[in-house]
Amino acid sequence: MMSKIQRVNPAGMMKSPAFSQAIITEGSGKTVYIGGQNAVNENNELIGKGDLASQTEQTMKNLQTALEACGATFENVVKLTIYLVQGQDVMTGFKASQHYLTAAPTVSVLFVAGLGNPDYLVEIDAVAFV
């Protein structure tokens, strides 16, 4: 049986081109869980200190690398959880991530007091179905 991802945006709920309200996965396949990624590159260097757009771009690159290592793409992502440090502009991060999101995953955004390093402005984890 082929795996299938169905994005659900029921009548009576807001419809967004950026995210889905619900997602159903069916068939045989694998679920990939990617832990929280931040703006640290392969050389353990923080990219974009103080710059949410740059940090979001690096974070999305890290997610893409992890997805590819698991045989997935952003097309397979069904859930993103985004942690933003309080005071950051959600639209700045949204704009920096849009060219990665080829399909509309479900998304939760949480504002937090801080992350694992005081210079981190964003952290994103993902769930994909392949």
N, C-alpha and C positions, 0 to 999 in steps of 0.2 A: 504494500500500500504506500502511496506517495504521501509525504508530509504536506500539510497545508496550514497556512496562517490566514485567518479571517479577521479583518479589522472591523469592529462594530461601532457605529455611531448612531444610536437609536434616536428615533423621533422623540421630540420633547427635551432633548439635551443639546447643548452648544456643539456646533460642528466646527472643527479647526483643521486647517491644512497641515498643521505642525504635529498634531498628536491625535491618537484615537482614544475614545472613552473606554473601550474594552477590546480584548483580543482573545480569540479562540484558536488553540493549536490542535490539530488532529493528525492522526496517522502515526506511522513509525518514524522515529527521528531521534534526535538528541537535543537535550536542553543544555545550554552553555551559560554558566554564571560567571560574570567578570566582576571581581572585587573593585572597590573604589579606586578610581584612577585620578591622578592629579597631573600637574604640569611639570613633572620631573622627566627629563629625557633619558636616553640610554646611557649617558655619561654621568647620571645622577646629579644633573644641573637643573635648577629651577629655571624655567623659561617664563619670562614676563613678570618679574617681581613688580607688584603694584598695578598690573594691567590685566583686568579680567578678560578682555578679548583675546590677548595672547595666551593667557593661561588656559582658556577654554579651547582654543585651537590645539594646543599641545595635548591637552587631556583627550580630545577627540582623536588625535593621531594615535595616542596610546591605546585607546579603545579599539581603533581600527586594527592596530598591530595584534592585539590580543584576539580579536575576532578572527582575523586571517589565520593565526596560529591554530585556531580551533576549527578551521574549515567553514567559517561563516563570514558574512558581510553585514553592513548596517541594514540591508534588506531583511535580514533574519532577526533583527532586534525587535523584541516584543515589549520590553520594559526598560525605562531609564529612570534612575533615581538621582536627582541632582541636588547637591548640597552647596549652598552659597553662603558665604560669610555675610552676616548682617551688614547692611549698608551698600551692598553691591547691587547694580542695576540688572535685573533679570533679562531685560531686552538686549543688553550688551552681550551677555552670554548666549542668548538665543540666536542673535544674528551671526555670531562667530561659529555656531554649530550647524547652521542650516544646510550648508552644502554637503555635509556628511549624511544627513538624514534623508535617504532616498524613499523611505516609506515612513508612515506615521506610527511610531510606537506609542504605548501608553507612557505617560510621564508624570512623575511626582517631583515637585520642587520644594525643598525645605530650606529655610533660613536658619543658620546656626551661629552660635557665638564665636566659634573658632573650629579649626581643623587640626590635623596632626602636627602641622608646622605653622607657626604664626604668619609665615609669608604666603601660605596657600589661600587662595580666594575661592576655589571651586574644587569639588570632587564629584565624580560621576561613576555610578556602577550600572551594569547592564545585565539583562537576561535576553538570550537569543534562542531561537528554535530552528534547528536545521533538519 
